[in-house]
Amino acid sequence: MAEAGVTPLGCWLVDKPAGPTSHDVVARIRGRLGRRTRVGHAGTLDPFATGLLVVLVGRATRLARYLSDLDKTYRAAVRFGATSPTGDPEGPVEEMGPPPERAAVERAVAGLVGPSVQRVPAFAAVKVGGQPLYRSARRGEAAERPERPIVVHEARLEGYDAGAGVADLVVRCSKGTYLRQIAVDLGEGLGCGGYCAALRRLAVGDLSVDEAVAPEEVEAVGGLPLERALGHLERRSLSDEEARALAHGRPVAGEARGPVALLAARTLVAVGEPDGAGMLRPAVVLAP
């Protein structure tokens, strides 16, 4: 547990297990660090899913918006020849018939690449009319499911068990893409039904699950340096005077097309955003 009077600050790459929600994992970590410690994450994983959850602590929780927009990479096991109303193994699963041949699956997976519009799953936390879709679905009520633009940058068929009808996919996609819905759409397109039997998030941007730790190990290992977590941002080094100005909420000179990681002695002290007049205004200040 964090020392009394010490406010933790940092970023941890956590390997979420199957079962708990992302909120459960955050609550577990908060309990270990101290109940008053602010803890958040930069992108939800479904309860059945495992893999990379980027956890932010203390003032670093304000950096979530710069991480949640990054592309995500997943490994998914898609089972064909069966359906699930939730799109995942929580089911109930209903058998539909024989699975497709590998060649048909290969063509369908290749067709995923590119921009498209995806309908949000019925069992999603997205709110329609003030309530989450999954609540309406559980009551058997029909609710209008919104559509969202997505981009699949890469989709690979890593393996296919034709007997079991299970495809092993690796997908790199834009923020907000539901792999459950991709599985359902693939099954519908192939005419045999399909659902996501297992899901693991491998990466968020360039941050990899290979460097992640179990939730209970967060307090025992050092966090990821914040300047590395935001390695995708343009960066700028600060003079001592500029660092002091930022700490007091004052802007510094600089031109940029988007957010800039501002560093003093190679350590992230703030994120600045251009104001269009040659200045970088502090959007997030990490220095006390």
C-alpha positions as CSV (number, residue, x, y, z in Angstrom):
1,M,0.0,0.0,0.0
2,A,1.2,3.5,-0.7
3,E,2.9,5.3,2.1
4,A,0.8,7.7,4.2
5,G,0.8,11.2,2.8
6,V,2.3,10.1,-0.5
7,T,0.2,10.5,-3.6
8,P,1.2,7.9,-6.3
9,L,1.6,9.1,-9.8
10,G,2.2,6.9,-12.8
11,C,1.1,4.5,-15.5
12,W,1.0,0.7,-15.3
13,L,0.5,-1.8,-18.0
14,V,-1.8,-4.4,-16.5
15,D,-2.7,-7.8,-17.9
16,K,-6.4,-8.1,-17.1
17,P,-7.6,-11.6,-16.4
18,A,-10.9,-13.0,-17.7
19,G,-13.9,-12.5,-15.4
20,P,-13.7,-9.1,-13.7
21,T,-14.7,-5.9,-15.4
22,S,-12.2,-3.2,-16.1
23,H,-13.8,-1.2,-13.3
24,D,-13.3,-4.2,-10.9
25,V,-9.6,-4.3,-11.8
26,V,-9.2,-0.5,-11.2
27,A,-11.1,-0.9,-7.8
28,R,-8.7,-3.7,-6.8
29,I,-5.7,-1.6,-7.6
30,R,-7.1,1.4,-5.8
31,G,-7.7,-0.8,-2.7
32,R,-4.0,-1.7,-2.7
33,L,-2.7,1.8,-3.3
34,G,-5.1,3.5,-0.9
35,R,-8.8,4.3,-1.2
36,R,-8.2,8.0,-1.7
37,T,-5.9,7.4,-4.6
38,R,-7.3,8.3,-7.9
39,V,-7.1,5.4,-10.4
40,G,-8.5,5.1,-13.9
41,H,-7.9,3.3,-17.2
42,A,-7.5,4.3,-20.8
43,G,-9.9,1.9,-22.5
44,T,-12.4,-0.7,-21.3
45,L,-12.2,-4.5,-21.8
46,D,-15.2,-6.8,-21.7
47,P,-15.3,-9.1,-18.6
48,F,-14.6,-12.2,-20.7
49,A,-11.6,-10.5,-22.4
50,T,-8.0,-10.6,-21.2
51,G,-5.0,-8.5,-22.0
52,L,-3.6,-5.0,-21.9
53,L,-5.4,-2.5,-19.6
54,V,-3.5,0.8,-19.4
55,V,-4.0,1.9,-15.8
56,L,-3.3,5.5,-14.7
57,V,-2.7,6.7,-11.1
58,G,-3.0,10.1,-9.5
59,R,-2.7,13.2,-11.7
60,A,-1.8,10.8,-14.6
61,T,-5.5,9.9,-14.9
62,R,-5.8,13.2,-16.8
63,L,-3.7,11.7,-19.6
64,A,-6.3,9.0,-20.4
65,R,-7.7,11.0,-23.4
66,Y,-4.2,10.9,-25.1
67,L,-4.1,7.1,-24.8
68,S,-7.7,6.0,-25.4
69,D,-7.7,7.3,-28.9
70,L,-4.9,5.0,-30.0
71,D,-5.4,2.0,-32.3
72,K,-5.8,-1.3,-30.5
73,T,-4.5,-4.8,-31.5
74,Y,-6.4,-7.9,-30.5
75,R,-6.2,-11.7,-30.9
76,A,-9.7,-13.2,-31.1
77,A,-11.0,-16.7,-31.3
78,V,-14.1,-16.6,-33.5
79,R,-16.3,-19.7,-33.5
80,F,-18.5,-20.3,-36.6
81,G,-21.5,-22.4,-36.8
82,A,-23.1,-21.0,-33.6
83,T,-24.5,-17.8,-32.3
84,S,-24.7,-15.9,-29.0
85,P,-27.0,-13.0,-28.3
86,T,-24.2,-11.3,-26.4
87,G,-21.6,-12.0,-29.2
88,D,-19.4,-13.7,-26.7
89,P,-19.3,-16.9,-24.6
90,E,-21.7,-15.6,-22.0
91,G,-24.4,-16.7,-24.4
92,P,-26.5,-18.6,-24.3
93,V,-24.8,-20.2,-27.3
94,E,-27.0,-21.8,-30.0
95,E,-25.7,-24.3,-32.5
96,M,-26.5,-23.3,-36.1
97,G,-24.9,-25.9,-38.4
98,P,-21.7,-26.8,-40.1
99,P,-18.9,-24.2,-40.1
100,P,-17.5,-22.8,-43.4
101,E,-14.4,-23.9,-45.3
102,R,-11.1,-22.2,-44.6
103,A,-11.1,-20.4,-48.0
104,A,-14.4,-18.7,-47.3
105,V,-13.1,-17.6,-43.9
106,E,-9.9,-16.2,-45.5
107,R,-11.9,-14.1,-47.9
108,A,-14.2,-12.8,-45.2
109,V,-11.3,-11.8,-43.0
110,A,-9.5,-10.1,-45.8
111,G,-12.7,-8.1,-46.5
112,L,-12.6,-6.6,-43.0
113,V,-9.7,-4.3,-43.8
114,G,-10.6,-0.6,-44.4
115,P,-13.1,1.9,-43.1
116,S,-16.7,0.8,-42.5
117,V,-19.7,1.6,-40.2
118,Q,-20.3,-0.8,-37.3
119,R,-23.5,-1.2,-35.4
120,V,-23.0,-1.2,-31.7
121,P,-23.8,-4.6,-30.1
122,A,-27.1,-5.0,-28.3
123,F,-25.2,-5.9,-25.1
124,A,-23.1,-2.8,-24.9
125,A,-22.7,-0.1,-22.3
126,V,-23.5,2.6,-24.8
127,K,-26.5,4.7,-23.6
128,V,-29.6,5.2,-25.7
129,G,-32.4,7.2,-24.2
130,G,-30.4,7.6,-21.0
131,Q,-29.8,3.9,-20.3
132,P,-27.2,1.3,-21.3
133,L,-28.2,-0.9,-24.3
134,Y,-27.4,-4.0,-22.3
135,R,-30.2,-3.3,-19.8
136,S,-32.8,-3.0,-22.6
137,A,-31.4,-6.2,-24.1
138,R,-31.6,-8.1,-20.9
139,R,-35.3,-7.1,-20.6
140,G,-35.9,-8.3,-24.1
141,E,-36.7,-4.8,-25.3
142,A,-35.7,-3.6,-28.8
143,A,-33.6,-0.5,-28.7
144,E,-32.1,1.4,-31.6
145,R,-28.4,0.5,-31.8
146,P,-26.3,3.4,-33.0
147,E,-23.8,3.0,-35.8
148,R,-20.2,4.3,-35.6
149,P,-17.4,4.7,-38.2
150,I,-14.5,2.3,-37.6
151,V,-11.3,1.4,-39.4
152,V,-9.7,-2.0,-39.5
153,H,-6.0,-1.4,-40.3
154,E,-5.0,-5.1,-40.4
155,A,-6.8,-8.4,-40.1
156,R,-4.9,-11.7,-40.3
157,L,-6.2,-15.3,-40.1
158,E,-3.5,-17.0,-38.0
159,G,-5.1,-20.4,-37.9
160,Y,-8.4,-22.2,-38.5
161,D,-9.7,-25.4,-37.0
162,A,-12.3,-26.5,-39.6
163,G,-13.6,-29.3,-37.4
164,A,-14.4,-27.0,-34.5
165,G,-15.1,-24.0,-36.7
166,V,-12.7,-21.8,-34.7
167,A,-10.7,-19.1,-36.4
168,D,-7.7,-17.4,-34.7
169,L,-7.6,-13.8,-35.8
170,V,-5.3,-10.9,-35.2
171,V,-7.0,-7.5,-35.8
172,R,-5.5,-4.0,-35.5
173,C,-8.3,-1.4,-35.4
174,S,-9.4,2.1,-34.5
175,K,-10.8,3.2,-31.2
176,G,-14.3,2.1,-30.4
177,T,-14.3,-1.1,-32.6
178,Y,-16.2,-4.0,-31.1
179,L,-14.5,-7.3,-31.8
180,R,-17.6,-9.1,-30.6
181,Q,-19.6,-7.4,-33.4
182,I,-16.9,-8.2,-36.0
183,A,-17.3,-11.9,-35.0
184,V,-21.1,-11.7,-35.3
185,D,-20.9,-9.9,-38.7
186,L,-18.4,-12.4,-40.0
187,G,-20.7,-15.3,-39.1
188,E,-23.7,-13.5,-40.7
189,G,-21.8,-12.8,-43.8
190,L,-20.7,-16.5,-44.1
191,G,-24.3,-17.6,-43.5
192,C,-23.4,-19.9,-40.5
193,G,-23.5,-17.6,-37.5
194,G,-20.5,-16.7,-35.3
195,Y,-19.4,-15.2,-32.0
196,C,-16.3,-14.2,-30.2
197,A,-15.3,-17.2,-28.1
198,A,-12.1,-15.6,-26.6
199,L,-10.5,-12.2,-26.8
200,R,-7.1,-10.8,-25.8
201,R,-5.9,-7.3,-26.2
202,L,-2.3,-7.4,-27.3
203,A,-1.5,-3.7,-27.7
204,V,-2.6,-0.1,-27.3
205,G,-0.7,1.9,-29.8
206,D,2.9,0.8,-29.3
207,L,2.3,-0.3,-25.7
208,S,2.4,-4.1,-25.5
209,V,0.9,-6.7,-23.2
210,D,4.3,-8.4,-23.2
211,E,5.3,-5.7,-20.6
212,A,2.2,-6.0,-18.5
213,V,1.9,-7.2,-15.0
214,A,-0.9,-8.8,-13.0
215,P,-3.2,-6.4,-11.1
216,E,-1.8,-7.6,-7.7
217,E,1.7,-6.7,-8.8
218,V,1.1,-3.0,-9.5
219,E,2.5,-1.8,-6.2
220,A,5.5,-4.1,-6.4
221,V,6.9,-3.0,-9.7
222,G,7.8,0.4,-11.1
223,G,5.3,2.0,-13.5
224,L,5.9,2.9,-17.1
225,P,7.6,6.3,-17.5
226,L,4.9,8.7,-18.5
227,E,7.0,10.2,-21.3
228,R,7.2,6.7,-22.8
229,A,3.5,6.1,-22.4
230,L,2.9,9.2,-24.5
231,G,5.7,8.3,-26.9
232,H,3.3,8.8,-29.8
233,L,3.1,12.5,-29.1
234,E,5.3,15.2,-30.5
235,R,7.7,16.3,-27.7
236,R,9.5,19.4,-26.7
237,S,12.2,20.0,-24.0
238,L,11.7,22.9,-21.6
239,S,14.1,25.3,-20.0
240,D,13.9,25.7,-16.2
241,E,12.0,28.9,-16.6
242,E,9.5,27.4,-19.0
243,A,8.9,24.4,-16.6
244,R,8.2,26.9,-13.8
245,A,5.8,28.8,-16.0
246,L,3.9,25.6,-16.9
247,A,3.7,24.6,-13.2
248,H,1.8,27.9,-12.7
249,G,-0.5,27.3,-15.6
250,R,1.2,29.7,-18.0
251,P,1.8,28.8,-21.7
252,V,5.1,28.5,-23.4
253,A,6.0,29.3,-27.0
254,G,5.7,26.6,-29.6
255,E,4.0,25.6,-32.9
256,A,2.4,22.2,-33.2
257,R,-0.4,20.4,-35.0
258,G,-1.6,18.5,-32.0
259,P,-0.8,17.8,-28.3
260,V,2.8,18.0,-27.3
261,A,4.6,16.1,-24.5
262,L,6.6,18.8,-22.6
263,L,9.7,17.5,-20.8
264,A,12.1,18.9,-18.3
265,A,15.3,16.8,-17.7
266,R,13.7,14.2,-20.0
267,T,10.7,13.8,-17.6
268,L,7.2,14.5,-18.6
269,V,5.9,17.5,-16.7
270,A,2.9,18.6,-18.8
271,V,1.0,18.1,-22.1
272,G,0.5,21.3,-24.0
273,E,-2.0,22.0,-26.8
274,P,-1.5,24.6,-29.5
275,D,-3.7,27.7,-29.3
276,G,-3.2,28.8,-33.0
277,A,-1.2,31.8,-32.0
278,G,2.2,30.3,-31.5
279,M,1.8,29.2,-27.9
280,L,1.4,25.8,-26.2
281,R,-1.2,26.1,-23.4
282,P,-1.0,23.5,-20.6
283,A,-3.8,21.0,-20.9
284,V,-2.5,18.6,-18.2
285,V,0.2,19.6,-15.7
286,L,1.8,16.8,-13.7
287,A,4.2,18.9,-11.6
288,P,2.9,19.7,-8.2
